[in-house]
Amino acid sequence: MRVAASALFLCLAAFGQGVEFVKANYTKFEYEVPMRDGVKLFTSVYVPKDRAQTYPIMMSRTPYSVAPYGVDNYRAALGPSEKFARESYIFVYQDVRGRFQSQGKWIEMTPHKPVKKSPADVDEASDTYDTIDWLVKNVPNNNGKVGTWGISYPGFYTAAGMIDAHPAHKAASPQAPVTDLYGGDDAYHNGALMLAANFGFYLFFKPHLEPLKPEPGARSNVFKSPDGYDVFLRAGTLANATEKYYKEANPYWLATMNNPNLNEFWKSRNIAAHLKSIKPAVLTVGGWFDAEDVQGPQLVYRMIQENNPPAGNHIALGPWTHGQWSRGDGDKVGDISFASKTSVHYRDNIEFPFFQYHLKGKGDGKFPAAWIFETGTNQWRTYEQWPPKSTTAKKLYFRANGKLAFDAPTEDNSADEYLADPNRPVPYVSYVHMGMSGSYMTSDQRHAAARPDVLTYESEILKDDVTITGPISPELFVSTTGTDADFVVKLIDVYPDDLEDAGGVKYGGYQQLVRGEPFRAKFRNSFEKPEPLTAGKRERIAFAMPAIQHTFRKGHRIMVHVQSSWFPLIDRNPQKFVNIPDAKAGDFQKATHRVYRSRSAASSVAISTLP
């Protein structure tokens, strides 16, 4: 959501059918659809010109505009992929309440209201229900079946719209759905603010005081620099950066920044808690390398599965950045190739058949629970549950001399330490980039391994393939000379030293990031009530990272990094127990952190492997 969601749909046009095709085969209508509280939502409807048969409805609801506006102005692309428009559906796009041409007040991640006592009690579930009810009654030649889909923020609206669904709502595909902003999606990861993504996003995503249309032209770089590391470091504290760049106060950014603890603001916006007894068939979609919403898809799938799921609850996870499955070939991310057109495969063989079956009755409907792309071996696998059965639980232990092993340490009182300086944080990528790089999640980590404030633990050369599947769970035993600290854990695939260069990339010894997550230590016991660390006292920090399915090939090595900054991907921790939005420049202090690897305090990363 935070970086390119609004631009995402503009990108789709480049891979769509073209305006002339859409005009030749569809007629566009615009409606103001009434909701139960009297608010009217602006809705564009594209109807096939062939009226000899009836068609299902495909709907997407968005806060990013249904442009172009006007019945004579047509989109260049309809539907989730080109196959839909050529097959013929009725396509519906709606500005959600309070955005662009729709009436009402917009609320970020609209809190769901399980009990609705009057027509004034509205949320995204009710708005979706009311819209579908109006469409099936008023749009000619519809077959009474509706499918919904959306990517990123529209993915949230898709997920929210599945709750208490209209009887005509037969299928839904929340894709990269923003699900729990505080719990691992766009805003916070384990208490650490995703700075680079959010700060830039809210400079442009602002309240609408009255209905408006998108301004033409590209966004300008208000930072006047391509180097986000330098820009944010020079800006200093969060308060200073906000004062410098937010000439007009944006309540959305201020709410994100000023709620660093888990509270009712965030809890009320977690749609996952309400995904119960879902009736439409569901295909949730996510990317292993989605820098914005890697956690949301897996959370949506799991919550539906645990709470009286529909007859069909499916998930597709591929090697993609944010929304990459919807456009282009999907054959690579950054320097890493997947040796096939994974996005094309998804669109043609997973997404399209899913909707064809549930909305048109075509195909046999025999779908697996999960389509999973296994990186490393670069192949699709299918499972009847996700994560898959028949796994073996193991731990990768930190050992002396930077070793990583499946055997637990036997020594006592052993630890490694490093000096962390928040005024010289570890950059999250080795190259100059403004904001959050969409491909950082596969990027080479050698720049970090070379720093003295990054601990590295590396396995011996693998004699056989090792396939890791499901969540990854670090367990660290640490102490510090400060009163707060961040601990970033990264799981890395180290390539053989003798690999040849290709495309200007030195693959020999390449350290490919497979998964990485921060944890802000003051939240080690509770995200609601942060507690300071006691200088010199050993503490346990344990957390779960988003799942993966990756094979470390024979001849490779497995590596783990531990560091205390990841800038400007996450905001800087002063390493002093303070409310970070209120931190002053003088609060940022150097601290020495110790990571224990002894018999009684065996720091490790828990994994599950496939046979």
KOLVOTI-431950 format. One record per residue (C-alpha): residue number from 1; x, z, y; residue in three letters. Coordinates in steps of 0.02 Angstrom, whole numbers, always signed. Layout:
! KOLVOTI-431950
{node NUM,{X,Z,Y},ala},
...
This chain:
! KOLVOTI-431950
{node 1,{+0,+0,+0},met},
{node 2,{+132,+53,+125},arg},
{node 3,{+244,-99,+143},val},
{node 4,{+162,-264,+111},ala},
{node 5,{-17,-236,+58},ala},
{node 6,{-93,-325,+207},ser},
{node 7,{+31,-466,+188},ala},
{node 8,{+1,-475,+2},leu},
{node 9,{-161,-571,+18},phe},
{node 10,{-81,-694,+137},leu},
{node 11,{+50,-727,+4},cys},
{node 12,{-86,-765,-122},leu},
{node 13,{-139,-915,-21},ala},
{node 14,{+26,-1000,-59},ala},
{node 15,{-18,-996,-244},phe},
{node 16,{-203,-1031,-226},gly},
{node 17,{-311,-1185,-240},gln},
{node 18,{-297,-1242,-60},gly},
{node 19,{-425,-1246,+79},val},
{node 20,{-484,-1422,+39},glu},
{node 21,{-522,-1377,-142},phe},
{node 22,{-617,-1222,-89},val},
{node 23,{-718,-1318,+41},lys},
{node 24,{-758,-1456,-83},ala},
{node 25,{-823,-1339,-216},asn},
{node 26,{-891,-1186,-126},tyr},
{node 27,{-1006,-1145,+18},thr},
{node 28,{-963,-994,+124},lys},
{node 29,{-1089,-869,+189},phe},
{node 30,{-1066,-712,+293},glu},
{node 31,{-1180,-561,+284},tyr},
{node 32,{-1195,-387,+354},glu},
{node 33,{-1243,-290,+199},val},
{node 34,{-1339,-128,+233},pro},
{node 35,{-1283,+35,+154},met},
{node 36,{-1400,+180,+115},arg},
{node 37,{-1352,+269,+277},asp},
{node 38,{-1391,+116,+384},gly},
{node 39,{-1210,+62,+411},val},
{node 40,{-1183,-126,+387},lys},
{node 41,{-1029,-193,+301},leu},
{node 42,{-963,-367,+341},phe},
{node 43,{-960,-472,+183},thr},
{node 44,{-899,-649,+149},ser},
{node 45,{-977,-739,+2},val},
{node 46,{-915,-902,-75},tyr},
{node 47,{-1046,-985,-187},val},
{node 48,{-1015,-1134,-303},pro},
{node 49,{-1099,-1292,-239},lys},
{node 50,{-1153,-1335,-416},asp},
{node 51,{-1321,-1244,-429},arg},
{node 52,{-1361,-1308,-605},ala},
{node 53,{-1312,-1142,-682},gln},
{node 54,{-1292,-959,-638},thr},
{node 55,{-1126,-873,-605},tyr},
{node 56,{-1056,-698,-611},pro},
{node 57,{-995,-614,-453},ile},
{node 58,{-813,-566,-424},met},
{node 59,{-793,-442,-281},met},
{node 60,{-646,-367,-188},ser},
{node 61,{-662,-235,-52},arg},
{node 62,{-520,-212,+72},thr},
{node 63,{-462,-121,+229},pro},
{node 64,{-346,-267,+270},tyr},
{node 65,{-477,-394,+328},ser},
{node 66,{-576,-530,+240},val},
{node 67,{-510,-659,+363},ala},
{node 68,{-535,-798,+406},pro},
{node 69,{-698,-759,+494},tyr},
{node 70,{-835,-887,+528},gly},
{node 71,{-934,-987,+400},val},
{node 72,{-832,-1143,+440},asp},
{node 73,{-665,-1057,+407},asn},
{node 74,{-618,-1048,+223},tyr},
{node 75,{-490,-950,+123},arg},
{node 76,{-355,-1050,+37},ala},
{node 77,{-372,-948,-123},ala},
{node 78,{-520,-871,-212},leu},
{node 79,{-518,-742,-349},gly},
{node 80,{-376,-653,-438},pro},
{node 81,{-296,-818,-490},ser},
{node 82,{-323,-1005,-478},glu},
{node 83,{-410,-1012,-647},lys},
{node 84,{-559,-913,-581},phe},
{node 85,{-600,-1033,-440},ala},
{node 86,{-585,-1183,-556},arg},
{node 87,{-695,-1099,-687},glu},
{node 88,{-825,-1058,-550},ser},
{node 89,{-879,-884,-499},tyr},
{node 90,{-967,-816,-345},ile},
{node 91,{-828,-734,-244},phe},
{node 92,{-863,-589,-127},val},
{node 93,{-744,-508,-1},tyr},
{node 94,{-795,-357,+101},gln},
{node 95,{-719,-262,+248},asp},
{node 96,{-739,-79,+200},val},
{node 97,{-827,+33,+324},arg},
{node 98,{-737,+60,+488},gly},
{node 99,{-616,-85,+464},arg},
{node 100,{-616,-251,+557},phe},
{node 101,{-795,-319,+564},gln},
{node 102,{-883,-179,+468},ser},
{node 103,{-976,-36,+551},gln},
{node 104,{-947,+148,+520},gly},
{node 105,{-798,+264,+518},lys},
{node 106,{-646,+232,+408},trp},
{node 107,{-573,+380,+314},ile},
{node 108,{-407,+364,+226},glu},
{node 109,{-430,+373,+36},met},
{node 110,{-613,+416,+61},thr},
{node 111,{-649,+582,-27},pro},
{node 112,{-774,+560,-168},his},
{node 113,{-938,+657,-160},lys},
{node 114,{-996,+698,-337},pro},
{node 115,{-1162,+764,-273},val},
{node 116,{-1259,+659,-148},lys},
{node 117,{-1404,+756,-75},lys},
{node 118,{-1459,+631,+56},ser},
{node 119,{-1428,+451,+113},pro},
{node 120,{-1298,+520,+232},ala},
{node 121,{-1188,+568,+85},asp},
{node 122,{-1087,+410,+61},val},
{node 123,{-919,+367,-13},asp},
{node 124,{-836,+215,-92},glu},
{node 125,{-937,+234,-252},ala},
{node 126,{-1101,+227,-156},ser},
{node 127,{-1043,+84,-44},asp},
{node 128,{-992,-16,-197},thr},
{node 129,{-1158,+22,-282},tyr},
{node 130,{-1260,-25,-129},asp},
{node 131,{-1162,-186,-103},thr},
{node 132,{-1184,-241,-284},ile},
{node 133,{-1369,-198,-278},asp},
{node 134,{-1391,-307,-124},trp},
{node 135,{-1287,-450,-194},leu},
{node 136,{-1379,-468,-359},val},
{node 137,{-1545,-465,-267},lys},
{node 138,{-1500,-583,-124},asn},
{node 139,{-1365,-707,-177},val},
{node 140,{-1445,-856,-268},pro},
{node 141,{-1385,-915,-437},asn},
{node 142,{-1298,-755,-489},asn},
{node 143,{-1311,-706,-673},asn},
{node 144,{-1331,-520,-640},gly},
{node 145,{-1154,-474,-689},lys},
{node 146,{-1021,-414,-568},val},
{node 147,{-834,-390,-586},gly},
{node 148,{-723,-303,-461},thr},
{node 149,{-537,-311,-431},trp},
{node 150,{-409,-266,-300},gly},
{node 151,{-224,-236,-277},ile},
{node 152,{-149,-82,-191},ser},
{node 153,{-274,-8,-68},tyr},
{node 154,{-407,-129,-132},pro},
{node 155,{-358,-61,-303},gly},
{node 156,{-411,+111,-244},phe},
{node 157,{-579,+41,-189},tyr},
{node 158,{-598,-40,-359},thr},
{node 159,{-561,+124,-449},ala},
{node 160,{-676,+224,-335},ala},
{node 161,{-813,+93,-357},gly},
{node 162,{-814,+116,-546},met},
{node 163,{-884,+292,-529},ile},
{node 164,{-1073,+304,-554},asp},
{node 165,{-1073,+116,-567},ala},
{node 166,{-1220,+0,-538},his},
{node 167,{-1293,-69,-702},pro},
{node 168,{-1237,-245,-652},ala},
{node 169,{-1056,-186,-632},his},
{node 170,{-986,-244,-799},lys},
{node 171,{-797,-255,-774},ala},
{node 172,{-667,-187,-655},ala},
{node 173,{-480,-211,-632},ser},
{node 174,{-394,-84,-520},pro},
{node 175,{-221,-157,-493},gln},
{node 176,{-81,-49,-422},ala},
{node 177,{-221,+69,-369},pro},
{node 178,{-174,+199,-240},val},
{node 179,{-234,+351,-336},thr},
{node 180,{-149,+515,-289},asp},
{node 181,{-58,+496,-123},leu},
{node 182,{+29,+663,-139},tyr},
{node 183,{+60,+658,-325},gly},
{node 184,{+174,+509,-346},gly},
{node 185,{+96,+361,-256},asp},
{node 186,{+133,+305,-79},asp},
{node 187,{+150,+464,+22},ala},
{node 188,{+244,+600,-74},tyr},
{node 189,{+343,+607,-235},his},
{node 190,{+366,+784,-300},asn},
{node 191,{+356,+852,-122},gly},
{node 192,{+476,+725,-45},ala},
{node 193,{+404,+611,+90},leu},
{node 194,{+425,+425,+56},met},
{node 195,{+493,+397,+229},leu},
{node 196,{+545,+214,+236},ala},
{node 197,{+379,+150,+170},ala},
{node 198,{+260,+261,+267},asn},
{node 199,{+343,+264,+436},phe},
{node 200,{+341,+75,+457},gly},
{node 201,{+169,+53,+379},phe},
{node 202,{+81,+167,+503},tyr},
{node 203,{+162,+82,+652},leu},
{node 204,{+42,-61,+613},phe},
{node 205,{-100,+17,+515},phe},
{node 206,{-200,+102,+652},lys},
{node 207,{-379,+159,+684},pro},
{node 208,{-507,+31,+739},his},
{node 209,{-603,+98,+888},leu},
{node 210,{-725,-48,+876},glu},
{node 211,{-748,-202,+766},pro},
{node 212,{-603,-321,+785},leu},
{node 213,{-517,-470,+706},lys},
{node 214,{-335,-478,+649},pro},
{node 215,{-211,-530,+781},glu},
{node 216,{-123,-694,+740},pro},
{node 217,{+64,-703,+721},gly},
{node 218,{+197,-607,+626},ala},
{node 219,{+236,-425,+657},arg},
{node 220,{+387,-392,+765},ser},
{node 221,{+528,-278,+713},asn},
{node 222,{+502,-130,+829},val},
{node 223,{+663,-52,+765},phe},
{node 224,{+769,-195,+837},lys},
{node 225,{+885,-179,+688},ser},
{node 226,{+894,-238,+507},pro},
{node 227,{+977,-76,+451},asp},
{node 228,{+850,+59,+404},gly},
{node 229,{+985,+183,+353},tyr},
{node 230,{+1061,+178,+526},asp},
{node 231,{+893,+172,+618},val},
{node 232,{+822,+327,+534},phe},
{node 233,{+984,+425,+537},leu},
{node 234,{+1005,+395,+724},arg},
{node 235,{+822,+440,+753},ala},
{node 236,{+860,+612,+681},gly},
{node 237,{+719,+730,+636},thr},
{node 238,{+544,+673,+591},leu},
{node 239,{+481,+738,+757},ala},
{node 240,{+613,+640,+853},asn},
{node 241,{+579,+480,+757},ala},
{node 242,{+393,+498,+787},thr},
{node 243,{+418,+526,+974},glu},
{node 244,{+535,+377,+986},lys},
{node 245,{+434,+246,+893},tyr},
{node 246,{+253,+302,+900},tyr},
{node 247,{+213,+266,+1082},lys},
{node 248,{+31,+284,+1035},glu},
{node 249,{-7,+429,+920},ala},
{node 250,{-74,+372,+751},asn},
{node 251,{-179,+508,+667},pro},
{node 252,{-147,+428,+496},tyr},
{node 253,{+42,+448,+511},trp},
{node 254,{+27,+621,+587},leu},
{node 255,{-86,+678,+445},ala},
{node 256,{+37,+612,+316},thr},
{node 257,{+189,+691,+399},met},
{node 258,{+108,+857,+443},asn},
{node 259,{+39,+894,+269},asn},
{node 260,{+199,+916,+167},pro},
{node 261,{+118,+1039,+46},asn},
{node 262,{-19,+1003,-81},leu},
{node 263,{-179,+1059,+6},asn},
{node 264,{-362,+1014,+18},glu},
{node 265,{-320,+863,+125},phe},
{node 266,{-229,+785,-23},trp},
{node 267,{-336,+858,-163},lys},
{node 268,{-495,+785,-90},ser},
{node 269,{-414,+614,-85},arg},
{node 270,{-359,+610,-268},asn},
{node 271,{-484,+490,-345},ile},
{node 272,{-413,+520,-520},ala},
{node 273,{-505,+685,-533},ala},
{node 274,{-672,+592,-527},his},
{node 275,{-640,+454,-655},leu},
{node 276,{-763,+519,-784},lys},
{node 277,{-890,+429,-893},ser},
{node 278,{-843,+260,-821},ile},
{node 279,{-964,+126,-879},lys},
{node 280,{-884,-44,-836},pro},
{node 281,{-747,-111,-948},ala},
{node 282,{-580,-77,-861},val},
{node 283,{-415,-170,-853},leu},
{node 284,{-291,-67,-753},thr},
{node 285,{-133,-159,-700},val},
{node 286,{+35,-97,-641},gly},
{node 287,{+217,-146,-619},gly},
{node 288,{+366,-52,-691},trp},
{node 289,{+456,-86,-527},phe},
{node 290,{+315,-60,-404},asp},
{node 291,{+400,+36,-264},ala},
{node 292,{+232,+86,-191},glu},
{node 293,{+112,+129,-332},asp},
{node 294,{+206,+145,-496},val},
{node 295,{+113,+305,-543},gln},
{node 296,{-66,+259,-496},gly},
{node 297,{-104,+133,-635},pro},
{node 298,{-47,+248,-775},gln},
{node 299,{-142,+395,-701},leu},
{node 300,{-303,+294,-685},val},
{node 301,{-290,+233,-865},tyr},
{node 302,{-252,+407,-932},arg},
{node 303,{-392,+494,-837},met},
{node 304,{-521,+366,-893},ile},
{node 305,{-460,+382,-1072},gln},
{node 306,{-472,+572,-1068},glu},
{node 307,{-646,+580,-991},asn},
{node 308,{-772,+487,-1099},asn},
{node 309,{-700,+311,-1081},pro},
{node 310,{-801,+150,-1088},pro},
{node 311,{-800,+37,-1239},ala},
{node 312,{-654,-56,-1164},gly},
{node 313,{-517,+38,-1070},asn},
{node 314,{-359,-66,-1056},his},
{node 315,{-194,-64,-965},ile},
{node 316,{-65,-199,-930},ala},
{node 317,{+108,-148,-873},leu},
{node 318,{+236,-281,-833},gly},
{node 319,{+407,-300,-751},pro},
{node 320,{+339,-321,-576},trp},
{node 321,{+355,-263,-398},thr},
{node 322,{+199,-224,-296},his},
{node 323,{+68,-356,-337},gly},
{node 324,{+196,-476,-409},gln},
{node 325,{+84,-513,-558},trp},
{node 326,{-40,-599,-442},ser},
{node 327,{+79,-728,-372},arg},
{node 328,{+229,-830,-424},gly},
{node 329,{+314,-831,-593},asp},
{node 330,{+367,-650,-612},gly},
{node 331,{+528,-702,-697},asp},
{node 332,{+643,-581,-604},lys},
{node 333,{+657,-431,-489},val},
{node 334,{+811,-427,-380},gly},
{node 335,{+962,-468,-488},asp},
{node 336,{+870,-438,-652},ile},
{node 337,{+795,-584,-749},ser},
{node 338,{+657,-565,-879},phe},
{node 339,{+684,-736,-957},ala},
{node 340,{+501,-789,-946},ser},
{node 341,{+358,-816,-825},lys},
{node 342,{+281,-644,-849},thr},
{node 343,{+157,-658,-705},ser},
{node 344,{+89,-825,-767},val},
{node 345,{+70,-751,-942},his},
{node 346,{-27,-604,-872},tyr},
{node 347,{-143,-710,-765},arg},
{node 348,{-181,-837,-903},asp},
{node 349,{-181,-729,-1059},asn},
{node 350,{-235,-555,-1004},ile},
{node 351,{-329,-551,-839},glu},
{node 352,{-430,-712,-851},phe},
{node 353,{-489,-685,-1032},pro},
{node 354,{-540,-506,-990},phe},
{node 355,{-660,-559,-852},phe},
{node 356,{-717,-715,-944},gln},
{node 357,{-775,-609,-1090},tyr},
{node 358,{-860,-471,-993},his},
{node 359,{-942,-580,-860},leu},
{node 360,{-971,-746,-951},lys},
{node 361,{-969,-697,-1134},gly},
{node 362,{-828,-816,-1175},lys},
{node 363,{-698,-770,-1305},gly},
{node 364,{-704,-640,-1442},asp},
{node 365,{-666,-488,-1333},gly},
{node 366,{-535,-423,-1455},lys},
{node 367,{-413,-346,-1333},phe},
{node 368,{-280,-215,-1367},pro},
{node 369,{-283,-53,-1272},ala},
{node 370,{-116,-93,-1193},ala},
{node 371,{-13,-245,-1152},trp},
{node 372,{+163,-181,-1118},ile},
{node 373,{+314,-282,-1066},phe},
{node 374,{+472,-207,-1139},glu},
{node 375,{+619,-230,-1022},thr},
{node 376,{+792,-246,-1093},gly},
{node 377,{+729,-352,-1239},thr},
{node 378,{+610,-443,-1120},asn},
{node 379,{+458,-459,-1233},gln},
{node 380,{+273,-418,-1228},trp},
{node 381,{+208,-287,-1349},arg},
{node 382,{+29,-231,-1382},thr},
{node 383,{-31,-57,-1432},tyr},
{node 384,{-193,+27,-1477},glu},
{node 385,{-148,+175,-1368},gln},
{node 386,{-29,+206,-1224},trp},
{node 387,{+98,+282,-1235},pro},
{node 388,{+118,+217,-1414},pro},
{node 389,{+113,+323,-1571},lys},
{node 390,{+259,+350,-1690},ser},
{node 391,{+387,+402,-1561},thr},
{node 392,{+529,+526,-1581},thr},
{node 393,{+560,+659,-1448},ala},
{node 394,{+742,+675,-1397},lys},
{node 395,{+847,+746,-1256},lys},
{node 396,{+995,+673,-1164},leu},
{node 397,{+1106,+820,-1121},tyr},
{node 398,{+1232,+832,-979},phe},
{node 399,{+1403,+870,-1053},arg},
{node 400,{+1580,+905,-991},ala},
{node 401,{+1683,+768,-910},asn},
{node 402,{+1530,+667,-859},gly},
{node 403,{+1472,+636,-1036},lys},
{node 404,{+1290,+610,-1087},leu},
{node 405,{+1243,+647,-1267},ala},
{node 406,{+1098,+684,-1384},phe},
{node 407,{+1190,+841,-1442},asp},
{node 408,{+1161,+1002,-1343},ala},
{node 409,{+1309,+1087,-1259},pro},
{node 410,{+1391,+1233,-1349},thr},
{node 411,{+1498,+1303,-1208},glu},
{node 412,{+1448,+1448,-1094},asp},
{node 413,{+1445,+1457,-903},asn},
{node 414,{+1483,+1273,-880},ser},
{node 415,{+1426,+1177,-726},ala},
{node 416,{+1466,+1033,-610},asp},
{node 417,{+1451,+1045,-422},glu},
{node 418,{+1451,+936,-268},tyr},
{node 419,{+1443,+957,-80},leu},
{node 420,{+1287,+878,-3},ala},
{node 421,{+1283,+837,+183},asp},
{node 422,{+1110,+789,+249},pro},
{node 423,{+1195,+706,+397},asn},
{node 424,{+1283,+587,+278},arg},
{node 425,{+1148,+554,+148},pro},
{node 426,{+1166,+442,-5},val},
{node 427,{+1092,+270,+34},pro},
{node 428,{+961,+212,-90},tyr},
{node 429,{+1027,+33,-92},val},
{node 430,{+1199,-39,-66},ser},
{node 431,{+1142,-176,+53},tyr},
{node 432,{+1072,-176,+229},val},
{node 433,{+883,-167,+228},his},
{node 434,{+749,-112,+350},met},
{node 435,{+614,-5,+271},gly},
{node 436,{+586,+2,+84},met},
{node 437,{+659,-138,-22},ser},
{node 438,{+534,-204,-148},gly},
{node 439,{+673,-228,-277},ser},
{node 440,{+765,-63,-259},tyr},
{node 441,{+697,-6,-427},met},
{node 442,{+812,-124,-522},thr},
{node 443,{+959,-120,-401},ser},
{node 444,{+1142,-90,-445},asp},
{node 445,{+1189,+94,-429},gln},
{node 446,{+1378,+76,-424},arg},
{node 447,{+1379,+116,-239},his},
{node 448,{+1305,+287,-277},ala},
{node 449,{+1414,+323,-429},ala},
{node 450,{+1568,+303,-320},ala},
{node 451,{+1516,+444,-203},arg},
{node 452,{+1578,+623,-226},pro},
{node 453,{+1404,+692,-191},asp},
{node 454,{+1329,+605,-343},val},
{node 455,{+1351,+675,-518},leu},
{node 456,{+1362,+544,-655},thr},
{node 457,{+1337,+571,-841},tyr},
{node 458,{+1367,+425,-959},glu},
{node 459,{+1343,+399,-1145},ser},
{node 460,{+1465,+318,-1264},glu},
{node 461,{+1441,+132,-1294},ile},
{node 462,{+1281,+114,-1394},leu},
{node 463,{+1305,+56,-1573},lys},
{node 464,{+1120,+11,-1590},asp},
{node 465,{+974,-27,-1475},asp},
{node 466,{+886,+125,-1401},val},
{node 467,{+706,+96,-1345},thr},
{node 468,{+636,+229,-1229},ile},
{node 469,{+449,+232,-1203},thr},
{node 470,{+329,+342,-1106},gly},
{node 471,{+367,+473,-973},pro},
{node 472,{+542,+538,-938},ile},
{node 473,{+558,+725,-905},ser},
{node 474,{+713,+797,-821},pro},
{node 475,{+749,+982,-842},glu},
{node 476,{+883,+1044,-724},leu},
{node 477,{+963,+1214,-709},phe},
{node 478,{+1034,+1225,-533},val},
{node 479,{+1095,+1339,-396},ser},
{node 480,{+1141,+1309,-214},thr},
{node 481,{+1223,+1390,-65},thr},
{node 482,{+1071,+1341,+40},gly},
{node 483,{+889,+1392,+33},thr},
{node 484,{+813,+1222,-11},asp},
{node 485,{+875,+1061,-90},ala},
{node 486,{+818,+895,-160},asp},
{node 487,{+870,+840,-333},phe},
{node 488,{+856,+654,-369},val},
{node 489,{+871,+603,-551},val},
{node 490,{+903,+422,-598},lys},
{node 491,{+904,+343,-771},leu},
{node 492,{+1021,+193,-774},ile},
{node 493,{+1064,+52,-894},asp},
{node 494,{+1252,+15,-885},val},
{node 495,{+1295,-163,-938},tyr},
{node 496,{+1452,-207,-1038},pro},
{node 497,{+1608,-229,-933},asp},
{node 498,{+1643,-404,-998},asp},
{node 499,{+1481,-487,-943},leu},
{node 500,{+1510,-643,-840},glu},
{node 501,{+1459,-661,-659},asp},
{node 502,{+1302,-763,-626},ala},
{node 503,{+1217,-819,-467},gly},
{node 504,{+1343,-723,-363},gly},
{node 505,{+1305,-560,-453},val},
{node 506,{+1442,-464,-543},lys},
{node 507,{+1351,-410,-701},tyr},
{node 508,{+1504,-335,-785},gly},
{node 509,{+1474,-147,-775},gly},
{node 510,{+1311,-171,-678},tyr},
{node 511,{+1216,-7,-663},gln},
{node 512,{+1034,-57,-668},gln},
{node 513,{+913,+75,-607},leu},
{node 514,{+777,+96,-738},val},
{node 515,{+686,+245,-663},arg},
{node 516,{+722,+368,-524},gly},
{node 517,{+625,+510,-442},glu},
{node 518,{+661,+651,-318},pro},
{node 519,{+607,+832,-330},phe},
{node 520,{+602,+950,-180},arg},
{node 521,{+661,+1118,-250},ala},
{node 522,{+552,+1230,-142},lys},
{node 523,{+404,+1164,-242},phe},
{node 524,{+480,+1213,-411},arg},
{node 525,{+342,+1341,-442},asn},
{node 526,{+199,+1270,-341},ser},
{node 527,{+166,+1119,-232},phe},
{node 528,{+41,+1223,-136},glu},
{node 529,{+154,+1371,-94},lys},
{node 530,{+336,+1322,-68},pro},
{node 531,{+467,+1457,-98},glu},
{node 532,{+647,+1465,-34},pro},
{node 533,{+792,+1460,-153},leu},
{node 534,{+904,+1612,-157},thr},
{node 535,{+1084,+1565,-124},ala},
{node 536,{+1184,+1573,-284},gly},
{node 537,{+1034,+1608,-397},lys},
{node 538,{+1011,+1492,-545},arg},
{node 539,{+840,+1408,-551},glu},
{node 540,{+749,+1292,-672},arg},
{node 541,{+675,+1130,-606},ile},
{node 542,{+570,+1025,-724},ala},
{node 543,{+461,+875,-687},phe},
{node 544,{+396,+713,-761},ala},
{node 545,{+444,+540,-701},met},
{node 546,{+332,+386,-721},pro},
{node 547,{+335,+309,-894},ala},
{node 548,{+442,+162,-944},ile},
{node 549,{+470,+51,-1093},gln},
{node 550,{+649,-7,-1090},his},
{node 551,{+776,-50,-1223},thr},
{node 552,{+956,-4,-1191},phe},
{node 553,{+1042,-140,-1291},arg},
{node 554,{+1184,-120,-1414},lys},
{node 555,{+1347,-124,-1315},gly},
{node 556,{+1267,-47,-1159},his},
{node 557,{+1279,+134,-1102},arg},
{node 558,{+1147,+256,-1041},ile},
{node 559,{+1186,+342,-876},met},
{node 560,{+1103,+479,-774},val},
{node 561,{+1137,+514,-590},his},
{node 562,{+1098,+677,-502},val},
{node 563,{+1107,+681,-311},gln},
{node 564,{+1024,+771,-165},ser},
{node 565,{+977,+630,-47},ser},
{node 566,{+908,+454,-64},trp},
{node 567,{+898,+387,+111},phe},
{node 568,{+794,+325,+195},pro},
{node 569,{+683,+302,+43},leu},
{node 570,{+642,+488,+56},ile},
{node 571,{+658,+598,+209},asp},
{node 572,{+810,+710,+227},arg},
{node 573,{+800,+888,+165},asn},
{node 574,{+887,+1006,+290},pro},
{node 575,{+941,+1113,+140},gln},
{node 576,{+871,+1258,+238},lys},
{node 577,{+698,+1325,+199},phe},
{node 578,{+595,+1262,+345},val},
{node 579,{+437,+1161,+371},asn},
{node 580,{+525,+993,+377},ile},
{node 581,{+408,+908,+503},pro},
{node 582,{+458,+1047,+624},asp},
{node 583,{+644,+1046,+580},ala},
{node 584,{+771,+1040,+721},lys},
{node 585,{+937,+949,+716},ala},
{node 586,{+1030,+1113,+693},gly},
{node 587,{+931,+1153,+535},asp},
{node 588,{+1018,+1015,+437},phe},
{node 589,{+1161,+1100,+345},gln},
{node 590,{+1290,+1059,+214},lys},
{node 591,{+1266,+1147,+47},ala},
{node 592,{+1354,+1153,-120},thr},
{node 593,{+1241,+1123,-269},his},
{node 594,{+1282,+1167,-449},arg},
{node 595,{+1205,+1085,-602},val},
{node 596,{+1227,+1189,-760},tyr},
{node 597,{+1264,+1113,-931},arg},
{node 598,{+1292,+1265,-1041},ser},
{node 599,{+1216,+1333,-1201},arg},
{node 600,{+1092,+1443,-1107},ser},
{node 601,{+1060,+1322,-964},ala},
{node 602,{+1068,+1149,-1039},ala},
{node 603,{+1018,+1022,-906},ser},
{node 604,{+943,+868,-989},ser},
{node 605,{+823,+723,-981},val},
{node 606,{+685,+723,-1113},ala},
{node 607,{+636,+552,-1181},ile},
{node 608,{+535,+475,-1322},ser},
{node 609,{+609,+334,-1425},thr},
{node 610,{+530,+201,-1534},leu},
{node 611,{+594,+166,-1709},pro},
